[in-house]
Amino acid sequence: MTAIPATFRAFVAEQVGATVNRGVRPFAEADLPPGEVEVRVLWSSVNYKDGLATIAGGKVARISPLIAGIDLAGEVVASADPSIPVGIAVLAHGYDLGVSRHGGFAEFQRVPAVWVVPLGPALTPRLAMALGTAGFTAALSVVRLEERGLRPGTGPVLVTGASGGLGTAAVGILAARGYEVVAATGKQDEADRLRGLGAAVVVDRAEVAAESTRPLEAERWAGAVDCVGGATLPYILRTLRRDATVAASGNAGGAGFATTVFPFILRSAALVGIDSAQVPIAERRVIWERLGDDLRPIGLGDGVTEVTLDTLPEALTAILAGRARGRWIVRIGC
């Protein structure tokens, strides 16, 4: 017996010939895939990947029709798993949500229990989505850097793409942990906001994307969180300090990059890739618990932009056009 209504509102993208029709429409509970946990979705968020999943040629959606949304947070209304009881607040993100399985842009969703993260008292569903995949990826990046020895006081840490959702979370997490954060952004009107999140210095994006014929330059960064890729990653590698690491998670600047072996063989630099979608559930739950505690970013929940299912098209178009500032969250039911 399901606790989900026979039909509910959802934002659906459907391939029709060479185009994609997207919008809010009734969706049948019977068309949801099986899963042990049913959730009344209260909040979701807007991600670049969601934008791609809802346009022709986006190369993200694997089924059609698709309820988009790679994040969701809400209240359990039915559960076959005793460790996830009815009535608790939970979130789910990554894995196949919003890609090959219906996602968070819906009033209700059914998910596997092994994808579910119970929320502790430090994070409400709204705050959880103010973090979402972007905040989780930022936290995972910091965890990976610290696993390789990064510590406060060892030098400046660079965050690229700092005005986006992932970048602002990374700035806030690093600053809260006592790091000297240098935030790089192409949106200089965001400088004051980034300083308010704890950035010690804000630099122009052009500075960290400059090309050079030199395989190595002066050592600058004790570590870096790169949300951009493209020309930015070679610059970071050329300027990392000895034994330093860059955690790379984005390709807004391009999927390809050219570098040399010299940062790796002469400075012992490390390049660590961050794939937050497939993190095992045990580690995922630990990191989310820490996001309410020692990984909680400065300014969490401040300055977020709220949209609804009905205003999602404008938000999705804007994020694909690079007009996002910080986090956009979707109010679905409260």
C-alpha positions in Angstrom: 0.0 0.0 0.0 1.4 3.3 -1.1 1.1 6.6 0.8 1.6 8.6 -2.4 -1.6 10.0 -4.0 -2.8 8.5 -7.3 -1.6 11.7 -9.0 0.6 14.6 -7.9 2.2 17.7 -9.5 5.6 17.3 -11.1 7.9 19.2 -13.4 8.4 16.8 -16.3 10.7 17.0 -19.3 9.7 14.8 -22.3 11.5 14.3 -25.6 9.2 14.9 -28.5 11.1 14.5 -31.8 14.0 16.9 -31.8 12.6 19.0 -29.0 11.9 18.7 -25.3 8.6 19.7 -23.8 8.9 20.7 -20.2 6.5 21.9 -17.6 4.3 21.1 -14.6 1.7 18.4 -15.1 -0.1 15.6 -13.1 2.1 12.5 -12.7 0.8 9.1 -11.8 2.0 7.3 -8.7 1.8 4.1 -10.7 4.5 5.4 -13.1 7.1 5.8 -10.3 9.7 3.0 -10.1 9.9 0.8 -7.0 11.7 1.8 -3.8 11.6 1.2 -0.1 11.0 4.9 1.0 8.3 7.3 -0.1 8.9 11.0 0.5 6.7 14.0 0.5 9.1 16.5 -1.1 9.3 19.9 0.5 12.3 21.4 -1.2 14.6 20.8 -4.1 17.3 22.9 -5.8 18.3 24.1 -9.2 21.6 22.7 -10.6 23.4 23.1 -13.9 22.8 19.4 -14.5 19.1 19.9 -14.1 19.1 22.5 -16.8 20.9 20.1 -19.2 18.4 17.4 -18.3 15.5 19.5 -19.6 16.8 20.7 -22.9 17.3 19.0 -26.3 20.9 17.9 -26.7 21.7 18.2 -23.0 23.0 14.6 -22.8 21.9 14.1 -19.2 18.4 12.6 -19.3 18.4 8.9 -19.8 14.7 8.3 -19.8 11.7 10.2 -21.2 9.5 11.4 -19.8 11.7 12.4 -16.8 10.9 14.2 -13.6 14.0 16.3 -13.3 15.8 17.3 -10.2 19.0 15.7 -8.8 18.2 16.8 -5.2 15.3 16.4 -2.9 14.5 16.9 0.8 11.3 16.3 2.7 9.4 14.0 5.0 9.1 10.2 4.9 5.4 9.2 4.4 6.0 5.4 4.0 9.0 3.2 4.6 9.8 -0.5 4.3 13.1 0.1 6.1 12.9 0.3 9.9 16.1 2.5 10.0 14.2 5.2 8.1 10.9 5.6 10.0 7.8 7.5 8.8 7.8 11.2 9.9 11.5 11.9 9.8 13.2 14.5 7.6 15.4 13.1 4.9 17.3 14.0 1.7 18.5 12.2 -1.4 20.7 13.3 -4.2 23.0 11.9 -6.8 23.0 8.3 -7.9 20.4 8.2 -10.7 18.0 10.9 -9.5 16.9 13.2 -12.2 19.0 11.3 -14.8 17.7 7.7 -15.3 15.2 7.8 -12.4 12.6 10.3 -11.6 13.9 13.1 -9.4 13.1 15.9 -7.0 10.9 18.3 -8.9 7.8 16.6 -7.7 5.4 16.7 -4.7 6.2 13.1 -4.0 9.0 10.7 -4.8 9.8 7.0 -4.2 13.5 6.1 -3.7 15.7 3.2 -2.6 16.5 3.2 1.1 20.2 3.0 0.3 20.0 6.4 -1.3 18.4 8.1 1.7 20.2 10.4 4.2 18.3 11.1 7.5 18.6 14.7 8.5 19.9 15.6 12.0 18.4 18.5 14.0 21.1 20.9 12.7 19.7 20.8 9.1 16.1 21.5 8.1 15.0 20.3 4.6 15.3 23.9 3.4 18.8 24.3 4.7 19.7 20.9 3.3 18.7 22.1 -0.2 20.5 25.4 0.3 23.5 23.0 0.3 22.2 20.3 -2.0 24.6 18.5 -4.4 26.7 21.7 -4.7 27.3 22.0 -1.0 27.9 18.3 -0.6 30.4 18.4 -3.5 32.2 21.3 -1.9 32.3 19.5 1.5 33.6 16.4 -0.2 36.3 18.5 -1.9 37.5 19.9 1.4 37.5 16.4 2.9 39.7 15.1 0.1 42.1 18.0 0.4 42.4 17.4 4.2 42.9 13.7 3.7 46.0 14.7 1.7 47.3 17.0 4.5 45.8 20.4 3.9 45.5 22.2 7.3 44.6 25.8 8.3 47.7 28.0 8.4 49.6 26.1 5.6 48.8 28.9 3.1 46.1 30.3 0.8 43.5 28.0 -0.7 42.1 29.0 -4.1 38.4 28.5 -5.0 37.5 29.0 -8.6 33.9 29.7 -9.9 33.4 31.1 -6.4 30.1 32.9 -7.1 28.3 29.7 -8.1 26.5 27.3 -5.7 29.5 25.0 -5.3 32.0 27.8 -5.1 30.2 29.8 -2.5 29.8 26.6 -0.3 33.5 25.9 -0.7 34.4 29.4 0.3 32.1 29.3 3.4 33.3 25.8 4.5 37.0 26.6 4.2 36.6 30.0 5.9 34.7 28.5 8.7 37.5 26.0 9.2 40.1 28.7 9.5 41.6 28.7 6.0 42.8 31.8 4.1 40.5 31.7 1.1 41.2 33.3 -2.2 38.0 33.4 -4.3 38.1 33.7 -8.1 35.1 34.9 -10.0 34.2 36.6 -13.2 31.4 38.5 -11.5 33.1 41.3 -9.6 29.7 42.6 -8.3 29.8 39.4 -6.1 33.0 40.4 -4.3 31.3 41.8 -1.2 29.2 38.8 -0.8 32.2 36.5 -1.1 34.0 38.5 1.5 31.0 38.2 3.7 31.3 34.4 3.4 34.8 34.6 4.6 37.0 35.1 1.5 40.2 36.9 2.4 40.8 38.0 -1.2 38.7 38.1 -4.3 40.5 37.9 -7.7 39.2 38.2 -11.2 38.6 34.9 -13.1 41.0 36.1 -15.9 43.9 35.9 -13.4 43.5 32.2 -12.8 42.8 31.3 -16.4 45.8 33.0 -17.9 47.8 30.9 -20.4 51.5 30.5 -20.1 54.3 28.7 -22.0 56.0 28.0 -18.7 55.4 24.5 -17.2 55.8 25.9 -13.7 55.3 29.3 -12.1 55.8 30.7 -8.6 54.2 28.5 -5.9 51.1 30.1 -4.6 48.4 27.7 -3.4 48.4 25.3 -0.5 45.4 23.7 -2.1 42.5 24.5 -4.5 38.9 23.7 -5.2 38.4 24.0 -8.9 34.8 24.2 -10.0 35.6 25.4 -13.6 38.1 23.2 -15.4 39.3 24.4 -18.9 42.2 26.8 -18.8 41.9 27.2 -15.1 43.1 23.8 -14.1 46.5 24.1 -15.9 47.0 27.4 -14.2 46.3 25.9 -10.8 48.7 23.0 -11.4 51.5 25.4 -12.5 51.1 27.4 -9.3 50.4 24.8 -6.6 52.9 24.6 -3.8 54.9 21.5 -3.3 52.9 18.5 -2.2 49.6 20.5 -2.6 46.4 19.1 -4.1 43.6 20.5 -6.3 40.2 18.9 -6.1 38.5 19.2 -9.4 34.7 18.9 -9.8 33.5 21.2 -12.6 33.8 21.8 -16.4 32.1 25.1 -16.9 35.3 26.4 -18.5 35.5 23.4 -20.8 36.0 19.6 -20.6 39.5 19.5 -22.0 42.7 21.0 -20.7 46.5 20.9 -21.5 49.3 20.6 -19.0 52.7 19.0 -18.5 54.0 16.3 -16.1 56.2 18.8 -14.3 53.8 19.8 -11.5 53.5 16.2 -10.7 57.1 15.0 -10.9 58.9 18.2 -9.7 56.4 19.4 -7.0 54.5 16.2 -6.2 51.3 18.0 -7.0 48.1 15.9 -6.9 44.9 16.2 -9.0 41.9 14.6 -7.3 38.7 14.2 -9.1 35.4 14.7 -7.2 32.4 12.6 -8.3 29.8 13.3 -5.7 27.0 11.4 -7.4 28.3 7.9 -6.6 29.7 8.4 -3.1 28.8 5.3 -1.0 25.9 5.9 1.3 27.9 5.4 4.6 30.3 8.1 3.7 27.5 10.3 2.3 25.7 10.2 5.6 28.8 11.0 7.6 29.6 14.1 5.4 26.0 15.3 5.7 26.2 15.0 9.4 29.4 17.1 9.3 27.7 19.6 7.1 25.5 20.4 10.1 28.5 20.6 12.3 32.2 21.1 11.6 31.7 21.4 7.8 28.8 23.9 8.1 29.6 26.9 5.8 29.5 30.5 6.9 26.2 32.1 5.7 24.3 28.8 5.2 20.7 29.7 4.1 21.4 33.4 3.6 20.9 35.0 0.2 19.3 31.9 -1.5 16.8 32.5 -4.3 13.5 30.6 -4.0 11.5 29.5 -7.0 8.5 27.2 -7.4 7.7 24.4 -9.8 5.8 26.9 -11.9 8.7 29.3 -12.2 11.4 26.6 -12.8 11.7 27.2 -16.5 13.1 30.7 -16.0 15.5 29.4 -13.4 16.7 26.5 -15.5 17.3 28.8 -18.5 19.1 31.3 -16.3 21.5 28.7 -14.7 22.4 27.4 -18.2 23.1 31.0 -19.3 25.5 31.5 -16.4 23.3 34.0 -14.5 23.2 32.0 -11.2 24.3 33.7 -8.0 24.8 31.4 -5.1 22.0 28.8 -4.6 18.5 28.6 -6.1 16.1 26.4 -4.2 12.7 25.1 -5.2 9.8 25.4 -2.8 7.6 22.4 -3.5 5.5 21.8 -0.4 5.6 23.2 3.1 
